[in-house]
Amino acid sequence: MQHDLSTPELVRHLRKVGLRPSQRTIDAILERGDEAAAPLLELALDTEALLGPEPGSLGPLHALRLLGELRPVAAAEPLLRHLPLPVDDRPGQGAFLWAQEAPQIVANFGADVLPVVLAITDDLTTSALQRGAAFATLGFLATTTPELREQIIDELRTRFARETEPTARGYLVATLAQLKARAAYDEIMAAFRDKTVDRSVMSAADARQLLLGTQTQRQLECALHSLAERYEQHGPYSEEQQQAMAEMAKSRGY
């Protein structure tokens, strides 16, 4: 039946599948290859649906994740340009996960997106939060494409030296700290002393612990998750699952 549908029709089905598309649906879309990239991007960028009720709000998330499997470089800029999302303090899980994962998904597109992401970090006409999302993407890209790691750290340090906006500087600090760029320690601590870093993004204590400690930053490793792992470990979850997890956290004193 799915083979009788056009690619746009098949992608539109993601608006109705609920918490997780079936493997059959996933395979049918991915089999269309490059033909599926444009309709998937159109759905992924449907902010009106993303900010609405479920199941429609989950469609853009499913589309975003499937773009991570196809890896169309042309989708990188429009995805990152949609951040930050215009959401309130308590977004639905579709919007929350979309905002969390868009930088990770773009990082999975590979080395070819590096110039695209750097161009956004250098665009001073955009918001500090959008540049911050691009800086975060560079951290994920250094994880998914380790051969770029040292180059990315150099690029981040170069931009840290010239960035003046405190929130953008905060995201730069967070990314450098997550990447354990210990050579940048002195300049980062000096920036905290000079009060030129937005501490709501990352505190001096957290930056110091990440830079000098031995613990790995698990957040960056989320970029390495397979499609199945994203659904299993990130959600979205049913109301019953969310309630059960909240009860478990409460019983453990979290």
ZADO-1210 file (C-alpha; in nm, 4 decimals, padded with zeros to 6 digits):
<atoms>
<atom x="00.0000" y="00.0000" z="00.0000" code="MET" pos="1"/>
<atom x="00.2755" y="00.2478" z="00.0953" code="GLN" pos="2"/>
<atom x="00.4511" y="00.1838" z="-00.2348" code="HIS" pos="3"/>
<atom x="00.1411" y="00.3244" z="-00.4099" code="ASP" pos="4"/>
<atom x="00.1782" y="00.6610" z="-00.2330" code="LEU" pos="5"/>
<atom x="00.3783" y="00.9517" z="-00.3694" code="SER" pos="6"/>
<atom x="00.6755" y="01.0555" z="-00.1596" code="THR" pos="7"/>
<atom x="00.5027" y="01.3716" z="-00.0285" code="PRO" pos="8"/>
<atom x="00.1961" y="01.1659" z="00.0660" code="GLU" pos="9"/>
<atom x="00.4135" y="00.9143" z="00.2443" code="LEU" pos="10"/>
<atom x="00.5922" y="01.1863" z="00.4399" code="VAL" pos="11"/>
<atom x="00.2625" y="01.3545" z="00.5332" code="ARG" pos="12"/>
<atom x="00.1660" y="01.0293" z="00.7008" code="HIS" pos="13"/>
<atom x="00.4208" y="01.1168" z="00.9709" code="LEU" pos="14"/>
<atom x="00.1756" y="01.3785" z="01.0995" code="ARG" pos="15"/>
<atom x="-00.0570" y="01.1009" z="01.2146" code="LYS" pos="16"/>
<atom x="00.1646" y="00.8190" z="01.3391" code="VAL" pos="17"/>
<atom x="00.1854" y="00.9331" z="01.7017" code="GLY" pos="18"/>
<atom x="00.4791" y="00.8565" z="01.9252" code="LEU" pos="19"/>
<atom x="00.6829" y="00.6578" z="01.6744" code="ARG" pos="20"/>
<atom x="00.6500" y="00.5647" z="01.3073" code="PRO" pos="21"/>
<atom x="00.6513" y="00.1955" z="01.2283" code="SER" pos="22"/>
<atom x="00.9659" y="00.0429" z="01.0879" code="GLN" pos="23"/>
<atom x="00.7700" y="-00.0219" z="00.7702" code="ARG" pos="24"/>
<atom x="00.6955" y="00.3499" z="00.7335" code="THR" pos="25"/>
<atom x="01.0550" y="00.4442" z="00.8116" code="ILE" pos="26"/>
<atom x="01.1900" y="00.2000" z="00.5545" code="ASP" pos="27"/>
<atom x="00.9404" y="00.3121" z="00.2916" code="ALA" pos="28"/>
<atom x="01.0451" y="00.6774" z="00.3302" code="ILE" pos="29"/>
<atom x="01.4176" y="00.6092" z="00.3413" code="LEU" pos="30"/>
<atom x="01.3903" y="00.3911" z="00.0317" code="GLU" pos="31"/>
<atom x="01.2894" y="00.7048" z="-00.1593" code="ARG" pos="32"/>
<atom x="01.6371" y="00.8458" z="-00.0865" code="GLY" pos="33"/>
<atom x="01.7067" y="01.2016" z="-00.2048" code="ASP" pos="34"/>
<atom x="01.3489" y="01.2293" z="-00.3308" code="GLU" pos="35"/>
<atom x="01.2299" y="01.2309" z="00.0316" code="ALA" pos="36"/>
<atom x="01.4636" y="01.5087" z="00.1484" code="ALA" pos="37"/>
<atom x="01.2552" y="01.8067" z="00.0339" code="ALA" pos="38"/>
<atom x="00.9170" y="01.6889" z="00.1735" code="PRO" pos="39"/>
<atom x="01.0870" y="01.5814" z="00.4970" code="LEU" pos="40"/>
<atom x="01.2459" y="01.9250" z="00.5334" code="LEU" pos="41"/>
<atom x="00.9144" y="02.0952" z="00.4635" code="GLU" pos="42"/>
<atom x="00.7496" y="01.8941" z="00.7407" code="LEU" pos="43"/>
<atom x="01.0437" y="01.9358" z="00.9797" code="ALA" pos="44"/>
<atom x="01.0166" y="02.3150" z="00.9431" code="LEU" pos="45"/>
<atom x="00.6401" y="02.3268" z="01.0045" code="ASP" pos="46"/>
<atom x="00.6603" y="02.5347" z="01.3211" code="THR" pos="47"/>
<atom x="00.2836" y="02.5800" z="01.3419" code="GLU" pos="48"/>
<atom x="00.2347" y="02.2037" z="01.3644" code="ALA" pos="49"/>
<atom x="00.5323" y="02.1624" z="01.5962" code="LEU" pos="50"/>
<atom x="00.3828" y="02.4024" z="01.8479" code="LEU" pos="51"/>
<atom x="00.0351" y="02.2483" z="01.8269" code="GLY" pos="52"/>
<atom x="-00.1155" y="01.9433" z="01.9973" code="PRO" pos="53"/>
<atom x="-00.0120" y="01.5808" z="01.9529" code="GLU" pos="54"/>
<atom x="00.0030" y="01.3796" z="01.7364" code="PRO" pos="55"/>
<atom x="00.0504" y="01.6562" z="01.4784" code="GLY" pos="56"/>
<atom x="00.3280" y="01.8222" z="01.6785" code="SER" pos="57"/>
<atom x="00.5344" y="01.5043" z="01.6589" code="LEU" pos="58"/>
<atom x="00.5338" y="01.4938" z="01.2790" code="GLY" pos="59"/>
<atom x="00.8100" y="01.7570" z="01.2427" code="PRO" pos="60"/>
<atom x="01.0204" y="01.5669" z="01.4976" code="LEU" pos="61"/>
<atom x="00.9858" y="01.2413" z="01.3037" code="HIS" pos="62"/>
<atom x="01.0792" y="01.4266" z="00.9841" code="ALA" pos="63"/>
<atom x="01.3842" y="01.5829" z="01.1512" code="LEU" pos="64"/>
<atom x="01.5078" y="01.2458" z="01.2682" code="ARG" pos="65"/>
<atom x="01.4629" y="01.0893" z="00.9255" code="LEU" pos="66"/>
<atom x="01.6610" y="01.3751" z="00.7711" code="LEU" pos="67"/>
<atom x="01.9400" y="01.2621" z="01.0019" code="GLY" pos="68"/>
<atom x="01.9352" y="00.9305" z="00.8187" code="GLU" pos="69"/>
<atom x="01.9405" y="01.0862" z="00.4700" code="LEU" pos="70"/>
<atom x="02.1934" y="01.3606" z="00.5601" code="ARG" pos="71"/>
<atom x="02.1084" y="01.6262" z="00.3002" code="PRO" pos="72"/>
<atom x="02.3634" y="01.9051" z="00.3493" code="VAL" pos="73"/>
<atom x="02.1251" y="02.1591" z="00.1958" code="ALA" pos="74"/>
<atom x="01.8916" y="02.1086" z="00.4942" code="ALA" pos="75"/>
<atom x="02.1505" y="02.2176" z="00.7518" code="ALA" pos="76"/>
<atom x="02.1076" y="02.5939" z="00.7246" code="GLU" pos="77"/>
<atom x="01.7259" y="02.6089" z="00.7221" code="PRO" pos="78"/>
<atom x="01.7121" y="02.3761" z="01.0231" code="LEU" pos="79"/>
<atom x="01.9556" y="02.5827" z="01.2286" code="LEU" pos="80"/>
<atom x="01.7927" y="02.9076" z="01.1158" code="ARG" pos="81"/>
<atom x="01.4716" y="02.7873" z="01.2821" code="HIS" pos="82"/>
<atom x="01.6366" y="02.8015" z="01.6232" code="LEU" pos="83"/>
<atom x="01.5450" y="02.9160" z="01.8770" code="PRO" pos="84"/>
<atom x="01.1856" y="02.7994" z="01.8500" code="LEU" pos="85"/>
<atom x="00.9173" y="03.0502" z="01.9562" code="PRO" pos="86"/>
<atom x="00.8036" y="02.8433" z="02.2553" code="VAL" pos="87"/>
<atom x="00.7029" y="02.9236" z="02.6105" code="ASP" pos="88"/>
<atom x="00.8648" y="02.7936" z="02.9279" code="ASP" pos="89"/>
<atom x="00.6837" y="02.4604" z="02.9036" code="ARG" pos="90"/>
<atom x="00.6932" y="02.3450" z="02.5417" code="PRO" pos="91"/>
<atom x="00.5309" y="02.0210" z="02.4340" code="GLY" pos="92"/>
<atom x="00.7623" y="01.7254" z="02.3972" code="GLN" pos="93"/>
<atom x="00.7672" y="01.7564" z="02.0184" code="GLY" pos="94"/>
<atom x="00.9025" y="02.1114" z="02.0272" code="ALA" pos="95"/>
<atom x="01.1335" y="02.0364" z="02.3195" code="PHE" pos="96"/>
<atom x="01.2928" y="01.7374" z="02.1489" code="LEU" pos="97"/>
<atom x="01.3126" y="01.9158" z="01.8133" code="TRP" pos="98"/>
<atom x="01.5092" y="02.2047" z="01.9646" code="ALA" pos="99"/>
<atom x="01.7375" y="01.9654" z="02.1532" code="GLN" pos="100"/>
<atom x="01.8077" y="01.7430" z="01.8564" code="GLU" pos="101"/>
<atom x="01.8312" y="01.9774" z="01.5571" code="ALA" pos="102"/>
<atom x="02.2015" y="02.0562" z="01.6245" code="PRO" pos="103"/>
<atom x="02.2711" y="01.6839" z="01.6731" code="GLN" pos="104"/>
<atom x="02.0949" y="01.5923" z="01.3504" code="ILE" pos="105"/>
<atom x="02.2813" y="01.8568" z="01.1507" code="VAL" pos="106"/>
<atom x="02.6090" y="01.7301" z="01.2970" code="ALA" pos="107"/>
<atom x="02.5268" y="01.3889" z="01.1520" code="ASN" pos="108"/>
<atom x="02.5313" y="01.5361" z="00.8014" code="PHE" pos="109"/>
<atom x="02.9121" y="01.5188" z="00.8127" code="GLY" pos="110"/>
<atom x="03.2118" y="01.7358" z="00.7313" code="ALA" pos="111"/>
<atom x="03.0414" y="01.9194" z="00.4451" code="ASP" pos="112"/>
<atom x="02.8239" y="02.1160" z="00.6885" code="VAL" pos="113"/>
<atom x="03.1201" y="02.2777" z="00.8663" code="LEU" pos="114"/>
<atom x="03.1302" y="02.5874" z="00.6400" code="PRO" pos="115"/>
<atom x="02.7524" y="02.6225" z="00.6702" code="VAL" pos="116"/>
<atom x="02.7602" y="02.6163" z="01.0493" code="VAL" pos="117"/>
<atom x="03.0576" y="02.8521" z="01.0694" code="LEU" pos="118"/>
<atom x="02.8763" y="03.1010" z="00.8463" code="ALA" pos="119"/>
<atom x="02.5884" y="03.1115" z="01.0951" code="ILE" pos="120"/>
<atom x="02.8247" y="03.1656" z="01.3886" code="THR" pos="121"/>
<atom x="02.9702" y="03.4627" z="01.1998" code="ASP" pos="122"/>
<atom x="02.6350" y="03.6178" z="01.1085" code="ASP" pos="123"/>
<atom x="02.6067" y="03.9070" z="01.3520" code="LEU" pos="124"/>
<atom x="02.2655" y="04.0022" z="01.2129" code="THR" pos="125"/>
<atom x="02.1113" y="03.6963" z="01.3766" code="THR" pos="126"/>
<atom x="02.0286" y="03.6400" z="01.7427" code="SER" pos="127"/>
<atom x="02.2787" y="03.5327" z="02.0038" code="ALA" pos="128"/>
<atom x="02.0677" y="03.2216" z="02.0670" code="LEU" pos="129"/>
<atom x="02.0805" y="03.1193" z="01.7018" code="GLN" pos="130"/>
<atom x="02.4578" y="03.1677" z="01.6965" code="ARG" pos="131"/>
<atom x="02.4657" y="02.9722" z="02.0217" code="GLY" pos="132"/>
<atom x="02.2840" y="02.6822" z="01.8567" code="ALA" pos="133"/>
<atom x="02.5448" y="02.6897" z="01.5799" code="ALA" pos="134"/>
<atom x="02.8260" y="02.6826" z="01.8361" code="PHE" pos="135"/>
<atom x="02.6592" y="02.3844" z="02.0025" code="ALA" pos="136"/>
<atom x="02.6339" y="02.2160" z="01.6627" code="THR" pos="137"/>
<atom x="03.0103" y="02.2451" z="01.6255" code="LEU" pos="138"/>
<atom x="03.0544" y="02.0473" z="01.9461" code="GLY" pos="139"/>
<atom x="02.8311" y="01.7712" z="01.8138" code="PHE" pos="140"/>
<atom x="03.0089" y="01.7832" z="01.4767" code="LEU" pos="141"/>
<atom x="03.3443" y="01.7322" z="01.6487" code="ALA" pos="142"/>
<atom x="03.1902" y="01.4208" z="01.8047" code="THR" pos="143"/>
<atom x="03.0315" y="01.2732" z="01.4927" code="THR" pos="144"/>
<atom x="03.3283" y="01.3669" z="01.2716" code="THR" pos="145"/>
<atom x="03.6324" y="01.3332" z="01.5008" code="PRO" pos="146"/>
<atom x="03.8797" y="01.4148" z="01.2234" code="GLU" pos="147"/>
<atom x="03.7460" y="01.7723" z="01.2459" code="LEU" pos="148"/>
<atom x="03.7859" y="01.7988" z="01.6213" code="ARG" pos="149"/>
<atom x="04.1092" y="02.0023" z="01.6385" code="GLU" pos="150"/>
<atom x="04.0015" y="02.2292" z="01.3532" code="GLN" pos="151"/>
<atom x="03.6683" y="02.2930" z="01.5249" code="ILE" pos="152"/>
<atom x="03.8380" y="02.3759" z="01.8547" code="ILE" pos="153"/>
<atom x="04.0619" y="02.6234" z="01.6727" code="ASP" pos="154"/>
<atom x="03.7587" y="02.7802" z="01.5046" code="GLU" pos="155"/>
<atom x="03.5795" y="02.8107" z="01.8385" code="LEU" pos="156"/>
<atom x="03.8789" y="02.9723" z="02.0075" code="ARG" pos="157"/>
<atom x="03.9165" y="03.2186" z="01.7204" code="THR" pos="158"/>
<atom x="03.5526" y="03.3211" z="01.7590" code="ARG" pos="159"/>
<atom x="03.5764" y="03.3351" z="02.1366" code="PHE" pos="160"/>
<atom x="03.8542" y="03.5919" z="02.1019" code="ALA" pos="161"/>
<atom x="03.6337" y="03.8251" z="01.8973" code="ARG" pos="162"/>
<atom x="03.2784" y="03.7504" z="02.0204" code="GLU" pos="163"/>
<atom x="03.1447" y="04.0254" z="02.2469" code="THR" pos="164"/>
<atom x="02.7845" y="03.9210" z="02.3127" code="GLU" pos="165"/>
<atom x="02.7678" y="03.7519" z="02.6574" code="PRO" pos="166"/>
<atom x="02.5083" y="03.4842" z="02.5715" code="THR" pos="167"/>
<atom x="02.6894" y="03.3821" z="02.2532" code="ALA" pos="168"/>
<atom x="03.0103" y="03.3733" z="02.4570" code="ARG" pos="169"/>
<atom x="02.8348" y="03.1466" z="02.7045" code="GLY" pos="170"/>
<atom x="02.7587" y="02.8945" z="02.4315" code="TYR" pos="171"/>
<atom x="03.1170" y="02.9183" z="02.3108" code="LEU" pos="172"/>
<atom x="03.2409" y="02.8435" z="02.6626" code="VAL" pos="173"/>
<atom x="02.9980" y="02.5530" z="02.6987" code="ALA" pos="174"/>
<atom x="03.1101" y="02.3962" z="02.3713" code="THR" pos="175"/>
<atom x="03.4807" y="02.4423" z="02.4392" code="LEU" pos="176"/>
<atom x="03.4347" y="02.2993" z="02.7889" code="ALA" pos="177"/>
<atom x="03.2378" y="01.9998" z="02.6615" code="GLN" pos="178"/>
<atom x="03.5156" y="01.9328" z="02.4109" code="LEU" pos="179"/>
<atom x="03.7711" y="01.9603" z="02.6942" code="LYS" pos="180"/>
<atom x="03.9688" y="02.2288" z="02.5135" code="ALA" pos="181"/>
<atom x="04.2079" y="02.2690" z="02.8053" code="ARG" pos="182"/>
<atom x="04.4349" y="02.5008" z="02.6096" code="ALA" pos="183"/>
<atom x="04.1536" y="02.7573" z="02.6270" code="ALA" pos="184"/>
<atom x="04.1273" y="02.7365" z="03.0081" code="TYR" pos="185"/>
<atom x="04.3050" y="03.0628" z="03.0902" code="ASP" pos="186"/>
<atom x="04.1118" y="03.2724" z="02.8393" code="GLU" pos="187"/>
<atom x="03.7810" y="03.1229" z="02.9518" code="ILE" pos="188"/>
<atom x="03.8456" y="03.1877" z="03.3199" code="MET" pos="189"/>
<atom x="03.9604" y="03.5410" z="03.2390" code="ALA" pos="190"/>
<atom x="03.6305" y="03.6011" z="03.0611" code="ALA" pos="191"/>
<atom x="03.4385" y="03.4917" z="03.3698" code="PHE" pos="192"/>
<atom x="03.6454" y="03.7268" z="03.5851" code="ARG" pos="193"/>
<atom x="03.5728" y="04.0093" z="03.3416" code="ASP" pos="194"/>
<atom x="03.2000" y="03.9242" z="03.3559" code="LYS" pos="195"/>
<atom x="03.1733" y="03.8922" z="02.9776" code="THR" pos="196"/>
<atom x="03.0104" y="03.5467" z="02.9841" code="VAL" pos="197"/>
<atom x="02.6420" y="03.4776" z="03.0442" code="ASP" pos="198"/>
<atom x="02.6591" y="03.2512" z="03.3491" code="ARG" pos="199"/>
<atom x="02.3041" y="03.1289" z="03.2914" code="SER" pos="200"/>
<atom x="02.4405" y="02.9347" z="02.9931" code="VAL" pos="201"/>
<atom x="02.7347" y="02.7890" z="03.1852" code="MET" pos="202"/>
<atom x="02.8844" y="02.8806" z="03.5217" code="SER" pos="203"/>
<atom x="03.2543" y="02.9197" z="03.5852" code="ALA" pos="204"/>
<atom x="03.2454" y="02.6197" z="03.8201" code="ALA" pos="205"/>
<atom x="03.0843" y="02.3946" z="03.5597" code="ASP" pos="206"/>
<atom x="03.3258" y="02.5123" z="03.2912" code="ALA" pos="207"/>
<atom x="03.6226" y="02.4445" z="03.5185" code="ARG" pos="208"/>
<atom x="03.4968" y="02.0984" z="03.6079" code="GLN" pos="209"/>
<atom x="03.4433" y="02.0023" z="03.2443" code="LEU" pos="210"/>
<atom x="03.7750" y="02.1450" z="03.1265" code="LEU" pos="211"/>
<atom x="03.9891" y="01.9915" z="03.3986" code="LEU" pos="212"/>
<atom x="03.7920" y="01.6841" z="03.5017" code="GLY" pos="213"/>
<atom x="03.8077" y="01.3355" z="03.3592" code="THR" pos="214"/>
<atom x="03.4344" y="01.2847" z="03.3172" code="GLN" pos="215"/>
<atom x="03.3176" y="01.2717" z="02.9558" code="THR" pos="216"/>
<atom x="03.0322" y="01.4937" z="02.8407" code="GLN" pos="217"/>
<atom x="02.7502" y="01.2516" z="02.7695" code="ARG" pos="218"/>
<atom x="02.5372" y="01.5192" z="02.6035" code="GLN" pos="219"/>
<atom x="02.7718" y="01.5254" z="02.3042" code="LEU" pos="220"/>
<atom x="02.7437" y="01.1492" z="02.2713" code="GLU" pos="221"/>
<atom x="02.3703" y="01.1850" z="02.2008" code="CYS" pos="222"/>
<atom x="02.4698" y="01.2906" z="01.8490" code="ALA" pos="223"/>
<atom x="02.5933" y="00.9338" z="01.7947" code="LEU" pos="224"/>
<atom x="02.2575" y="00.7733" z="01.8728" code="HIS" pos="225"/>
<atom x="02.0968" y="00.5632" z="01.6047" code="SER" pos="226"/>
<atom x="01.7400" y="00.6392" z="01.4983" code="LEU" pos="227"/>
<atom x="01.6112" y="00.3579" z="01.7190" code="ALA" pos="228"/>
<atom x="01.8127" y="00.4842" z="02.0177" code="GLU" pos="229"/>
<atom x="01.6631" y="00.8306" z="01.9789" code="ARG" pos="230"/>
<atom x="01.3124" y="00.6926" z="02.0189" code="TYR" pos="231"/>
<atom x="01.4118" y="00.4586" z="02.3008" code="GLU" pos="232"/>
<atom x="01.6229" y="00.7032" z="02.5030" code="GLN" pos="233"/>
<atom x="01.4820" y="01.0473" z="02.4163" code="HIS" pos="234"/>
<atom x="01.1145" y="00.9748" z="02.3528" code="GLY" pos="235"/>
<atom x="00.8555" y="01.1038" z="02.2799" code="PRO" pos="236"/>
<atom x="00.6707" y="00.9162" z="02.5510" code="TYR" pos="237"/>
<atom x="00.3056" y="00.8506" z="02.6269" code="SER" pos="238"/>
<atom x="00.1392" y="01.0244" z="02.9220" code="GLU" pos="239"/>
<atom x="00.1504" y="00.6956" z="03.1130" code="GLU" pos="240"/>
<atom x="00.5226" y="00.6592" z="03.0506" code="GLN" pos="241"/>
<atom x="00.5870" y="01.0198" z="03.1551" code="GLN" pos="242"/>
<atom x="00.3891" y="00.9695" z="03.4754" code="GLN" pos="243"/>
<atom x="00.5740" y="00.6466" z="03.5548" code="ALA" pos="244"/>
<atom x="00.9118" y="00.8147" z="03.5033" code="MET" pos="245"/>
<atom x="00.8071" y="01.1089" z="03.7223" code="ALA" pos="246"/>
<atom x="00.6992" y="00.8714" z="03.9992" code="GLU" pos="247"/>
<atom x="01.0263" y="00.6813" z="03.9724" code="MET" pos="248"/>
<atom x="01.2267" y="01.0041" z="03.9941" code="ALA" pos="249"/>
<atom x="01.0206" y="01.1166" z="04.2934" code="LYS" pos="250"/>
<atom x="01.0793" y="00.7870" z="04.4736" code="SER" pos="251"/>
<atom x="01.4536" y="00.8285" z="04.4206" code="ARG" pos="252"/>
<atom x="01.4490" y="01.1804" z="04.5608" code="GLY" pos="253"/>
<atom x="01.5274" y="01.3602" z="04.2344" code="TYR" pos="254"/>
</atoms>
